[in-house]
Amino acid sequence: MKKNMGSTDKVIRILLAAIMAGLYFSNTVTGTLGIILLVFSAIFVLTSLVSFCPLYTLVGINTCSANKTKQS
């Protein structure tokens, strides 16, 4: 499994996960929508920790600068 997420992408995902979890645990968003947001938060954190997003592979996106070829 090659990394396909850059550091900026990971930071954005973790911030969004924190916001979504905060909305759920503060009872701002409840019910089914709250549970969906909590699941997305967990997915965002997990993909950030492993630096790999399966959807990026399907679409062909790579935000990781280490895998890009360097021009000399």
C-alpha positions as CSV (number, residue, x, y, z in Angstrom):
1,M,0.0,0.0,0.0
2,K,1.8,3.1,-1.2
3,K,1.2,6.5,0.4
4,N,-1.0,8.8,-1.6
5,M,-1.7,11.6,0.9
6,G,0.4,14.6,1.6
7,S,0.9,16.3,4.9
8,T,-1.5,19.1,4.1
9,D,-4.2,16.7,3.2
10,K,-3.7,14.8,6.4
11,V,-3.9,17.9,8.5
12,I,-7.1,19.0,6.8
13,R,-8.7,15.6,7.3
14,I,-7.8,15.6,11.0
15,L,-9.2,19.1,11.5
16,L,-12.5,18.1,9.8
17,A,-12.7,15.0,11.9
18,A,-12.2,17.0,15.1
19,I,-14.9,19.4,14.0
20,M,-17.4,16.7,13.1
21,A,-16.7,14.8,16.3
22,G,-17.1,18.0,18.3
23,L,-20.5,18.6,16.6
24,Y,-21.6,15.2,17.5
25,F,-20.4,15.1,21.2
26,S,-21.8,18.6,21.9
27,N,-25.2,17.4,20.7
28,T,-25.3,20.0,17.9
29,V,-25.8,17.3,15.4
30,T,-27.8,14.3,16.6
31,G,-29.6,11.2,15.2
32,T,-28.6,9.5,12.0
33,L,-26.7,12.5,10.6
34,G,-24.7,12.6,13.8
35,I,-23.7,9.0,13.5
36,I,-22.8,9.4,9.9
37,L,-20.6,12.3,10.7
38,L,-18.9,10.3,13.5
39,V,-18.3,7.4,11.1
40,F,-16.7,9.9,8.5
41,S,-14.6,11.3,11.3
42,A,-13.2,7.9,12.1
43,I,-12.5,7.2,8.5
44,F,-10.7,10.6,8.1
45,V,-8.5,9.9,11.1
46,L,-7.7,6.3,10.0
47,T,-6.8,7.3,6.5
48,S,-4.7,10.2,7.9
49,L,-2.8,7.9,10.2
50,V,-1.9,5.4,7.4
51,S,-1.4,8.1,4.7
52,F,-3.5,6.1,2.3
53,C,-7.0,6.9,0.8
54,P,-8.6,4.1,-1.2
55,L,-10.8,6.6,-3.1
56,Y,-7.7,8.5,-4.2
57,T,-6.4,5.2,-5.8
58,L,-9.7,4.8,-7.7
59,V,-9.7,8.3,-9.0
60,G,-6.0,8.5,-9.6
61,I,-5.2,11.4,-7.1
62,N,-1.9,11.6,-5.3
63,T,-1.2,14.4,-3.0
64,C,2.0,12.9,-1.5
65,S,5.0,14.8,-2.7
66,A,7.4,11.9,-1.9
67,N,6.0,9.7,-4.7
68,K,6.1,12.4,-7.4
69,T,9.1,12.3,-9.7
70,K,11.7,15.0,-9.3
71,Q,12.8,17.1,-12.2
72,S,16.6,17.6,-12.4
